[in-house]
Amino acid sequence: MLKDINISGRVLDKDKKPLPGASVSVKGASKVVSTDENGNFALKNVDEQAILVVSFVGYIRKEVPVNGGSVLNIVLDEDISLLGDVVVVGYDTRKQSELTSAVSVVSSTKLKDVTANSIGAMLQGKVAGLQVVNSSGAPGANAEIRLRGVSSVNANQSPLFVVDGIIGGNYDPNDVESVTILKDAGATAMYGSQANAGVIIVTTKRAKQAETRFEAKVSTGFRTADFGNMELMNSNELYDYQKEFYRDYVVGAANNSYKIDLIKFYSERPLSLRNQDYDWSKESFKKAPIYNFYLSASGKTEKNDYYVGASYYKEKGTFINTDFERVNLRGNSTYHFSKKLDLTNNINLSASQGKSYDYMDAYYSFLNMPWDNPYDASGNPVYVDGNSTFKWWSRDKINPIHTVQNSEHPYKGFNVNYDLGINYRITDWLTFASSNRLSASFDKGSNYVSSLAAGTYHGMGYLDELNTLNYGLVSNQLFKFNFKFGEHSLSGFAGGAFESSKNETSGASGKGLPEGLKVPGVISSNQVIVGAHNKYILQSLLSQVNYNYKNKYFLSGSFRYDGSSNFAPSKQYGGFPSVSAAWALNNEAFLADNPIFSNLKVRASYGITGTQDIGASRFLGLFSLTTKYNSLVAAVPYQLPSPNLTWESKRQLNAGMDIGLFNRVNLTFDVYRNDTKDLLLQVSQPLSVGFETKWENAGTVINKGIELGINSTNITTKDFEWITDFTLNFNNNKLSGFPSDIVKTGSWSISQIYRNGGNLFEFYMPKWLGVDAQTGAPVWEKIIYNTEGKAVASEKTSDYSQATNQEVGSALPKYQGGFNNSFRYKNFNLRVSTYFNYGNKVFSNNLRFMMNDGHEPYYNQIKLPKDAKIWTHPGDTGATEPSPQNSANSTETSTRYLKDGSYFTIRNIAFSYTLPSAWAKKISMSDVTVGITADNVATFSNFLGQDPQTTITPTRYATPGVSDFKYPNNRQYLLNVNFSF
């Protein structure tokens, strides 16, 4: 039988110093006391099996089982966001108080408010300097991540991911313990040629306590498509809008009445159309369920620490016939052979599959007219083509509902990573550390169109299939040292690293498949076989030395020497040094016992990182073997040789300050300048060469910015706590050193210019000046130049060929950040996360079709803004949209469709309740939390079109900052149950 006892004890920090004023309470009860000046506390009449909750500002809240003990000594660990906590930096760990570089840490508690398949989406708005763009809502899609702007034209700009200390790797978000973001060269230079875009270190969960502990999570809910401000016309609105196409206006005629010819209109648009109202977006995008299940077990023995976690994630897409599911299994163990030798084994297995979609199916789902019914009387999708006898109003004779039903775009994959780590403590100050990873993955994707589907492949069918195999090795062998002499301490490491990876692809495509068969072996015509092998090797020497004097003055230096197979033998090697320093003013005598500053440190760093991430063989002269001559394989020149091609390098300068105030407010401030030189560019060649471009090192991208991060404990009492996180960063980039202006023109003739003194992703197009009040014609700006080529004046023109291309704004934002608040009242918790983005331009290519002035009368249209007005007569000064009768070239590329991409979004709201321990015990649990979350709750923006979050990654088919009928992002609502036992 349980009994009540009296308890006393002390609350200490890890150095056994008392923590006066710490709160000690009984979980699930109202009993609470504070420790005295010596850290002592006493509680009377406490259940001998109760759990004490101990908290103190700046330290991690701790739950301690009484287990019948009457005297307890409780040690609190400092909070991971504050000083003293160990942070993974480079190939080693450092106390946060000893850091000399710009590093941000996000704990799992700040990540778990968002349920997603990708850690990127969970980081949005939580780290200063980190831009996260959810550019697609397709199932399984990953967020685009940029750290401190974009610093290259062609190289990959996604940060390097490091999982459990080894570059690359696979993981499940449920297994993540913390995420560390390395921002400046003082932290990233240790990764040399792979760290040009920053580094994100993922640390997975490990055992924390001796007894076996089980943790489980169940999340389920649904998603709905978010169409932003792109609201389409219904049948009545479109009917009335199309009356404007029948206005009596012939350009140049003398007898125009400018009235609508209703007789002709009604003869071509019967009134019955008002009753034919089919919402295509509602038919194509539906509410979709999402599930996430997770179970883990961890524990420690004298010889072994272990953790195993398994998860299942499934999301059905909001667009019909799309989905994604993934199974993940992770296990790690550390076996302590002796006080000197530890052996760590990690393994991660994952398998995924899903169904993608065809862009054109989404395209028609937005543009088909509400006067067309996609279903027949029996509720089956109707077949439509140009020979259909019934009336189909939409321009392209395609029913996307029918096409989706008769096509498939499946994909599947498998990934395995095995890590082996050895730590051997040679002496008290010297350790040998070996970390090694073997990885392999296989992915298969298919696109199948049945012969029953309308369009190009009707009657024949089509299939293309691609298989990709990746495998490789990463091996790091380091000697680490750490020793003290008096008030000095020295630590660091030296060693080598080796990486090798190989990629193999094979596939086939063609037409002419029997109905029901979906394998390449039955393709009867237009067979195409593809296949390629790529191999990549990187070998490195690396070293780092860290010096600490009196915990006041810190100095760190590193050097990495990389050799990459992506360059010619004479250009394969590059060195990447860094140096950083910090001064902890709060440890000086003049600030000792200062009641204001709990922390005050200044930092500075300089270093060089690089990149060679443009693919293998760019330095070689290549021939293509894809043609034939006399039925034999023929070779034709494909790429000019570039034997001098070498590293693209980034020179990074950073200065920062960390300030702690009153043990409640922590502020981090950084300024930086990053100069990326010797850009890997495709430079235009003279016509006499016979090639348009050649790979060369030319040009510089300069990024300058300011970052601010604030963490504040606004209120903390026994029952109530309010914590605020705020991040803000400004970034500006300029180009220099380019041999000439480079104009890149993507799809739909949307161009961006790269020139000296200009910005990255700068749109280059004519300026839209509105409508000519007398004629209703579109008007653009024409710049007048003198004989020296200098602009001296401007004038209006309705001749698009005379309009002048101009720089009109960049796709990159001027600033962005997040504002997040956490509230706790007793056992209730509420977290509200927001994100904002300002100053970028987005070209809404959707509007070219959905606000087209009658150029395409059989496409549905967007509801015009409230202040929009179509021109109706001469002298119509209030008109903003051209006359449909005089709108030549009005939908050509111009700033008419270039919109402000700024927005503010309520990213997430999470509300939860933790059951009192007595209630949890009744169901044999130690902890139970039930909550609800809502993601992408609301977005506030003036952007006309879909969600303004638009890709910032240039590809063959995508231009940064161009929104083009993307798979819409989703609002997500979940019920979450977390419990441990």
N, C-alpha and C positions, 0 to 999 in steps of 0.2 A: 504494500500500500504506500502511495506517495505521501511525502510529508513536506512541510514548509521548514526552511532553514534560514539562518542569518548568513549573509555573505559579505566579505570584505576583500579588498585587494588594491592593486595599483595599476594605473595605465601609464605605459612607458613608450618611448620611441625606440627605434632599433638600436640606438646607442645606450639604452637603459637610462635615459634621462626622463624625468617625470613630465607628464603633460597636464598641467593645471587647467581646470575649466572644461575638461572633456566630459561629454554627456554619456551616462550609463543608464540604460533603461531595460525593462523586462519586455521582451517581444510579445506583442498582443495584449499588454496590460498598460496601466497608466503610471506605474512606478518608474520614477526617473530621478537621478541625482547627478551632481557635478563633482568632479574630483577637486581636492584642495590643492594648495600650492606645492605639495609633495606628490601629487598624482594619486592620493589615496581616495577611496570611496567605501561606502558601506550601505547595504540594503537589508532590510528586515523582512521576515516572513515571505520568502521566495520559494516557489516550488522547486524541489531538488532536481527536477528534470527540465527546468525552464531554460530559455536561451536569452543571454544578455546581448543587447545591441549597443555597441560602443562607437562613438563618433567624435571627431574633432576637426575643426577647420584646417584644411590642407592635408588631411590624412584619409586613407580609405576606410570607409565604414566597415566594421567587423562584427560578425555574429559569433558568440562564444557559448557553447553548451556548458551548463553548470555541472551536470553529471554528478551531483551530490557533493561537489567540492565546496568548502566554506571559505577558502583563501585562494584568490586568483590573481596572477600577474599577467596582464594583457599587454601585448606589444602591437602597436599600430604601424602600418606601412604608410609612407608618404604617398600622396595622390600622384598618379602617373602624369598628370598635367602640370605638376609642380616639381620643385627641386628634389634631387636625391634619388629619383626613380631611375632604374636602369633602362636605357634606350638602345635599340639595335642600330648601329651606325656603321655603314660599310661592312667590313668583314669582322667586326668586333662589337663590343658593347661598351657604353660609357654612361656614367651618371649624368642626369640632365643638368646638374649644377656644374659639370665640367665641360659642357658643350661649347665649342668655339664657332659653330656654324649654324646656318638657318635650318632648323629641323622642327617639324610638327608631328605630334602623336595624337591619334584618334583611337580611343579605347572601344572595346566591343559594346559597352553600354551606350555609346553615342552612335553606334552603327545600327543597332538592332531595331530602331524605330521604323526602318524601311525594309520590307521584304522584297528581295530581288535576286536574280541569278548572277548579277555582276556587282562587284564591290564598288565600281565606278559610280553607279547610280546612287549608292548609299553614302558617298562622300560629298555629294553636291551641297555646297554652301557651308561646309564644315572646316575648310582649310583655306587660309588666305593665300592667294596666288594660284589656286587650283581651279581651272575652268572645266566644268563638266557639262557636256551637252548631250541630252537624250534626243538624238536626231531621228530616232525611229521607234515606234511602239510595237514593232513586229516581235512575236514570241522569240525569246532567246537572244534578242539584240543587245549588244554591249554599248555602253555610253562612250562617247568620245572624250578623252581627257587631255588637257594641255596644262603644263606647268610653266608659269611666268611667260606666257605668250607663245607664239610660233616663231622658231628661230631658223627655219630652213625652208627651201622651196620644194625640194624633191625628196629629202630624207624623211623617214618615219618620225613623226613628232609625238608619238605616244610615249609616256614615261616607261622606263625599264622596270619591270616587276621582278622582285626578288622574294622568293618564298622560303622561309626558314633558313635564311642565310645563303641560299644558292640561287643564281640567276635563273629566271624562268620558273617553271613548275605549275602544277595545277592544284586547285583547292576549291572547297565549297564555302560560301560566305558564312554558313552556320559554324564552321570550324575555326573562324578567325577570332583570335584573342585581341589583337591590336594591329593598327596600320601606322607605319612611320613614313613620312614624306620628307625626303632629302631634297633641298631646294638649291643650295649654292654649291660652288665647286669645292669648298672646304669639306663638304659631306659627300659629294657625288664623284669627285675625281678618282676615287679608288675604283670606280667602275669604268674609268677611261673612255674608250671609244664607244661604249654602249650607253653612256649617261648624258648624252647631249640634251635630252629632253627631260632630265630629272629622274629620280628614282623613287619608287614606291615599294616599301618593304612590308610584306605580309607575314605576321607571326601567328602561327596556329596554336590552338589550345594544347595544354599539357596538364599533367596531374598537379594539383595544388595541395592536396592533403593526403594523409595516410590511408584512411579508410576508403573503400571503393564507393564512389559517388556516381549516381546515374542522373543524367539530365535529359529532359525530353521537351520537345516543342511541337505544337500542332497549330498550323495556320490554314484558314480556309476562308474564301470569300469570292468576290467577283470583280470584274473590270468592265468599264464602259469606255467607248472611244471618245476622245476629246477633239472636237473639230475647230476649236478656237473661235475666231470671229468669221469663219467661213460658213455663213448661213445661206443655203440655196433657196431659190424661189420655188414656191409650190405652183400648182397648175393655174390658179387664178392670177397670181402675181406674174407668172411668165406670160400668160395670155394678155394681160393689160400692157406688159412691157413691150410685147411684140407689135403692138399697135404703132409704135414709133417707126417701124420699118415701112409703114404705109403712108407716111406723110408726103403730101404733094409738093416735092421739092426736087427739081432737076437742076443740077449745077449749071449756071450760065443761061438758063431759060428766063424769058421775060415775063411769063404769065404764071409764076409759082403762087399758089394760095397758101402754102405752108400748113394746110389742114390735113387731117388724117382721112384717107379714103376708106371709110368704114364699109362701103359696099364691097370693095375688093377684099378687104380684110376678112369680113364674115364669110365670103365665098371660099377663101383659102384656109380660114381658121374657124371651123364650125363651133357654135356655142357649146356643143356637147363636150368639148375639150375641158371645160371648166369642171366637169364631173369626173374626169379621168386624172386622178391625183395619186401617183405612186412615188413614195419616198425611197429613192434608190439607196441612199445612205443607210436608211433603216433596214432595208432588205439585205444589204451587204455587210453591215457592221452591227453585231449583236452583242448583248451582254454575255460575258465569258467567265467561266469559273477558274479559280487558281487554288492550288494546294501546295503546302510545304510541310513535310514531316521530318523530324530530326530526333535522333536518339544517340546518346553518348555515354560512355563509362570511363572513369579514370580513377587512379589510385596510386599509392606509393607503398613499397616495402623497403626493407633495409637495403636490398640489392637492386630493386627495379622500380622505375617509374613508367607508367603506361597510360595510354589514352587511345580509345577507339570511338569513332563516330560514323554514323550512317545517316544518309538523308535521301529523300525523294522529293523532287520538285516538278510540278506540272502546271503549265498555264495554257489555256486554250486561247487562241487569238480572237480578237474582236472582229477581224475580217474572216469571212466564212472559209472553212476548210484550212485553217492555219492553227498550228499548235507547237508546243515544245515541252519535252520532259527529259529529266536528267536524274540518274541514280549515282550517288557518290559514296565511297567507302574510304575512310582515312584511319590509319593506325600509326602510332609512334610509341617507341619504348626506348628507355635509356637504362642500360644494365651497368651497374657499378661493380666491375671486377675487383677493384681495390680502391684505396684512397687516391691512387695515381691514374688508374685507367678506367675510362667510360666508353661504352660502345652504344651508339644511337642508330636505330633503324626507323625509317619513316617510309610509309607506302601510301600512295593515293591512287585509287582506281575510280574511274568515272566512265559512264556510258550515257550517251544522249541520242535522241532522235526527235524529229519534228517534221512539220510540213510548212514550206515557204509559200510564196505566192508570185504571180506574174504581175509586173508593173501595169501592163495594159488592162488587166482585169480591174484593178483599183481605179485606173484612169477612167474607164467607162462607168464605173460605179458612181463616180462624181459627176460625169458630164452627160449621161443619158437623161433624156427629158422625162418629166413627170407624166407626160401624156401616153407613155408606153407602159404596158403591163407585162412584167417579166414572166407571168405564169398563165397557163391555160385554165380552162374551166375545172379541170381535175386537180389543179394545184401543182402541176409539173412545169418546170422551166421550159419555155417555148424556144424552138430552134428558129433563128433568124439569119437570113443572108440577103444578098441583093436580088434574089429571085423569089423571095417570099411574096405571096399574093396579098396578104393583109397589110394594112397601113402600119408602118413603123416609122415614127417621127424622128427619132434620134439619127444624127448624121451618118454614123458608121453602123451598118446593119449587123450589130453584134449585141447579143444578150449575155453579159458577163456572168450572170447566175448560171446559165446553161454551160458556158465555157468552163467555169470552175467545177461544175459537176462532172465534166468530161475531161478533166486534166488533173495531173498530180505533180507536186514539186517536193518530193520527200528528201530528207537527208538523215544521216546517222553517223555516229562516230564513237570511238573508244580511245581512252587515254590512260596511260599508266606511268607513274613516276616512282622510282625507288631511290631513296637516299640512304647512304651509309656514312656515318660520322664517327670519327675516332678522336678522343681527347686523351693525351698522355701527358701528365704533369711530371716533367723531367726533374725539375727542382721546384722550390717554393716560388720562384720568379719566372720560370721558363716552362712553356707548354707547347707540345706539338699538336696541331689541330688539322685533321684531314676531313674534308667534306666532299662527297661524290654523289652524283646523280646520274642514273640511267633513265631515259625517257623514251617513250614510243607512243605514237598516235596514228590512228587510221580514220579517215573521213571519206564518206561516199555521198555524192549528191546527184540527183536526177531531175530532169525536166521532161515530162511526158504529156503529150496532147493526143487525145483519142481521134480517130478518124471521124467520129460522130460530131466533133466540135466544129463550129463555123470558122471561116477564115482561111488562112494560108494552107493549113494542113488538113482541110476537110476532105474526106475520102481516102486519105493516105495515112494520116497520123505522123507523129514525130517523137523522137526520143534522143536525148543526149545524156550521157552519164560520165562522171569524172570521179576517179579514185585517187586519193592522196595518202601517201605513207610518209611519216616523219619519224626519225629516230636520231638519238644523239647522246652525247656524254658531256658532263661538266665535272671538272675535278679541280679542287683547290687544296694545296698543301702549304701550310703556314707554320712558322715558329712564332709564338706569341710570348712577349715578355712583359713583366709588371713588377717593379721593385721600388722601394723607398730608401732614401738615405737622408736622414734628418728631416728637414721640412721640404725636401724635394721628392718628387715621384716621377718616374719615367715608365711609360708603357708603349706598346706598339706591336708590330709584327713585320715579318719579311717572308717571302715565299713566291710560289708560282701558281699559275692558273692555266687551265687548258679547256677549250671547248671545241667540240666537233659535232656537226649536225648534217644530216642528209635528207633531201626531199625527193621523193619519187612520185610522179603523176602519170596516170594513164586513163584513157577514156575513148569513147566513140560516140558518134551522132549520125543521124540520118533519117530518111523518110520511108514510108511504105511499110507499115506494121499491120499485121492482122489484128482485128479488134480483140481486145482482151489480153494480148501479149505485150509485155513491157521489158523485154530484154534485148540487148544489142544484137544477139545472134539472129534475130528475125528481121533486121533492117534490110530492105530490098533495093533501095536506091539512095543516091547521094551520100554514100558512106564516107565518113571522115574519121580517121584514127589520129589521136593525139597522144603524146607522151614526152616526158622530159625528166632528167636527173639533175639535181643541183647539190653541190657539196660545199660546206663552209667550215673553215678552221680558224680559230683565234687562239693564240698562245701569248701568255703575259708573264711579266715579272712585276711584283708589287711590294710596296713597303710603306710603312707609316710609323711616325714617332710622335708621341704626345708627352708634353712636359707640364708639370703642375708644381707651382711654388706657393706654399702656405694656403692652398685653396683660394688664392687671390688672383694669381697670374697664370694664364693657361696659354700654351703654344702648341700647335699641331702642324705637322708637315707630312705630305705623302707624295709618292711618285709611282706611276704605273707606266710600263713600257709594253705596248701592244703590237702584235704582228697579225695582219689579216690577209687571208687568201683572196680577198676581193680586189686587191691591187697588184700591179706588176711587181716582180721580185725586188726591184730597186726602190720601190715606194711602199713596201708592206709595213714598215715599222714606224711607230710614232710614240712620243713621250708625252705624258700627261701629269704635270706636277700641280701641287696646291699647297698653300700655306694659310693658316688661320690662327687668330689669337683672340683672347677674351680677358677682361679685367672685371672681377667680382668686387665691386665697390662696397657691397653690403658687408663684406668680411674685413673691411678696413676699420681701424680703431675709431676714426672720426664718425663712422656710422654704427658703431657697436651699440646695441640696445636702443636703436632708433625706433620710436613708436610708429613711424610712418612707413619706412621702407623695409619690407620683409625680404625683398630681393632687389638688387640693382646691378646689372651687368651690361657691359658694352662689348660688342663683337665686331670683328672684321675678317674678311677672307678674300683670297684671290687664287684663281686656279684655271686650268685649261682642261676641257673635255673635248671629245671629238665624235665623229660619226663616219661610218663607211656603209651605212644601211641603205644602199640603192640597188642591191642585188649583185650577184657575181658576174664577172666577165665584162664589165663595162669598159675596161681598159683595152680589150682585145678588138682586133678587126675581125668581124664575123660575116659569115655567109649563111644565107637561108637555103634550106634544102626542101622547101615546100612546093617547088614547081617541077615540071617534067620537060624533057626534050627527047624526041624520038622514043617515047614510052620509057625513058630512063630517068632516074633522079637527076635533077639539074640544080646547080648552085648559082645563086645570084647575090651580089653584095648587099649586106644588110646593115652593117655598122662600121663606122670608121674607127681605126685604132686610136687610143689615147694613152700612150705609154707613160706619160707624166702625171696621170691622174692620181691624186693622193687624198689624204684625210681632209674632211671638212672639220674645222676646229672652232670651239667656242671659248672665248676668254671672258671669265666671269669675275666681277668685282661686287662685293656685298659688304654692307655695314649695317649693324643692327643693335638693338637694345632690348633687354628683358627687364621689366619693372614689376615688382610685387608690392602692393600697398595694403597695409593694415591686415595682412593675412587673409584678405578677401578678394582683392582685385589683382589679376595678373595680365600684364600688357606686353605684347611683343610688337616691335616696330622694326622694319627692314627697308632699306633702299638698295637698289641693285642696278648694275649695267652689264649686259651680256652682249658681246660682239662676236657674231658667228662669221668667220672669215673663210675664204677659199670654198665658197659654196659649190656643191656638185651640181652643175647646170648643163642643160642641153643648149649650147650656144649656136646661134645661126651662123651658117657658112656661106661663102660666096657661091653664086650659081655655077661657076666654073668647076667647083669641087664635085658636083653631082649628088651631094647629100644636103638636106636642109639643115641638119643640126649635127653637133659632135659634142660628146661629153668632155667638159673642161672644168677646172677650178677657177671660178670667177665670182666676184661680188661679195658683199657683206650685208648681214642683217643685224641691226642694232636694236636691242630691246632695253628700255629703261623703265623702272617701275618703283612703286611704293606699296608696302604691305603693312596692314595693321590687324592685329588679333587681340581681342579682349575677352577674358573670362572673369566673370564677376559673381561672387556669392552675395546676392543682394540682401537676403533675409535668411537667417537660420535660427530656428527655435526647436523646442522639443517636438512640436507637432507640424511645423510648417517650414518649408525651405523653398527658396526661389533662386535659381542660377541662370545666368545669361551668358551666351557666347555670341560674339560679334566678329565678323571678318570683313575686311575691305581691301581691295587691291586695285591700283591703277597701273596700266601698262601702255607704253607707247613704243611703236617700232618704226624704224626708218631703214631704207635701202641705200647702199652706196657701192661704188666700185664695179658697177655693171658695165660690160663693154658697149652696150647699147640698150635702148628701150626694148622690153620684151612684152608683147601683147599676146596673152593666151586667150583663145576663144573656145569656149566649151559648147555644149549642146544649145540649140536655139539661138546661136550667135550672141551669147552673153559673154562679154569680154572683161578681162581684168588686166591691168598694166603693172609691170615691174620696171621701175625706173629709179635712177639715182635721186635721192631726196624724197622719194615717194614711200607709200605704205604697202605692206603685204596685203594681198587679196583686195586691192583697190579696184572698184568697179569702174569701167571705162565705157561710157555710152553717152548719147545725146541727152540734153536736159529737156524735159517736157515743160512747156510753158502754158499748157491748157488749150483753150478753144478760141478760135477767131470769132468774135462776137457778131461779125457781119455775115460770115459764110458758114459757120459751124464746123470748119475744118480744124484738124489737129495742128498744134503749133509747137515747134521746137526752137532751140536757140542756135543761131549761126554766129560763129566768132569771125571777126574781120581781122586779118593780119596785114602788116605792112610788108614792104619788100625784104626786110631783114628777118621776117618770120615772127615778129613780136605782135601779140594781140593788142589791138588799139581800140576796138569797139565791138559791139554785138548787135544783132538784129533778129527779129522774128522771121521764121520761115515755115511754110506749110509743105515744103518739098523735103521729104525725109532724106533724100540723097545729098541735100545741102546742109543738113544738120551736122554740127561738130561734135565729135566724140570728146568727152571731158572726164576728168577724175571726179567722181561724185560720192565717194565714201567707201570705207573698208568693211569687210565682213567680220572684222575682229572688234570686240567691245573696248571701250575706253576704260571702264571699270566694272567691277562685279563684286559680289560678296554674299554673306548670309547673316541672318539675325535669328538666333534660336533661343528659346526659353524653356526651362524645365521647372515644374512646380511639384512639390510633394506636400500633401496634407495627410498626416497620419499614414495610413496604408494606401492612399490614393496618389497616383502619379499622372502628371500631364506634361507632354512635351509638344511644343509647336515649333516647327522648323520652316524657315523661309529662305528664299534665294532671290537675288536681283541681278540684273544685267543691263548695262546702259551703253549707248553710243555706237552700236554696230548697225550696218545696213543689211537688209535681206531683200533679195529680188524675189517677189511673189510670182513665180512663173505660172502658177495656177490662173492668175487673173488674165493672162494673155488669152485664155480660152473662156473664162467665166465672166469677163467684163469686156466683150469683144466688139461692141458697137455694131452688131449685125453682120460682121464678117462671117460668122458661123451661126446662122439662125437656128440650127438644129442641135445646138448644145445648150444644156441648162445654164442659167446664169446665177451669179451671186447677188444677194440683195444689196442694192447700192447703199452706201452710207447716207445718213440723214441729210447731209449738206450737199449731196450730189444732185445734179440736174442735167438732163439731156437737152441739148440745143434744139430750139423749136422755130425760131424766126430771126431775121436780121435785127441786130441791136440787142440780142439776148445776152446781156453782160453777166448775168448770173449763172450761165451755163458752165458746167465743169466737164461734161462728157460730149464728145463730138456728135454731130448729126450722123445717123446711120446712112444717109444719102451722100455724105461728103466726108468719109472717114478713111480715105486712102492711107495705108501704112500705119494707122493709129495703134495697132497692136505690135508693131515692131519694137525691138528692144530700146527702151528709154527709161528715164527716171519716173515715168508714169507708174510703173509697177515696182519701183525701188522704194521700200518702206523702212521706217524706223523699227529696228529689231529689239528695242528696249522692252523689258518686262519685269514684273515683280510677281513671284508665285509663292503661294502657301504650299510649300513642298510636302509637308507631312504634319499630321496631327495624330498623336498616340496617347491614348488614355488607358490606364491599367489600375487594377486593384490587387494587392497582395493579401492573401488570406492570413488571419492571425495564426500564429504557430499552433495554438491549441486546436484550431479547426483543421489545420493541415495534418496534425498528428492523428486525428480521428480517421483519416483515410490513408494512414501510413506514409505520409509525405513529410519532407522537411521544409519544403517551400513550394507554394502554388501561387501563380500570378495569372490573372485573366485580364485580357485587354482587347481593345479595338483600335485599329489604325486606319487612316485615310491618307492616300498618297495623291499628289497632284490635285490638291483640293480645289484650287482656283488660281487662274493666271490672269493678271491685269496688264493689258497691253493695248496700244492703239494699232497694232499690226493688223492689216486687213488680209486675212487668209487663215491658214492653219496655224497651229502652235508655232511661235517665232523661233523655237529651238531648231536650228537648221545646221546641216553638216558643215564642218570646217575642215574637212579632209578632201584634198583634190584627188580625183580618180579619173579614169577614162570616161566615166559616164556622169560624174558629179562635179560641180563647181562650188567651192566654198561660198556659203551665204546664199545659195539658190534653193528656194523651196519649190518643189515640183511634185505635187500629188504624192506626198510621202505617206507611209503607213502611219496613221495618227497615233500620237501618244495616248496613254490610257489613264483614267482615274481608277484607283484601286481601293477597295474596302475589304478589310480582313477582320476576322475574329481570331485572336491568338490566345493559346493556353500554354504556359510554361510551367513545368514542375520538376522538382528534383527529389531524390530519395536515396 
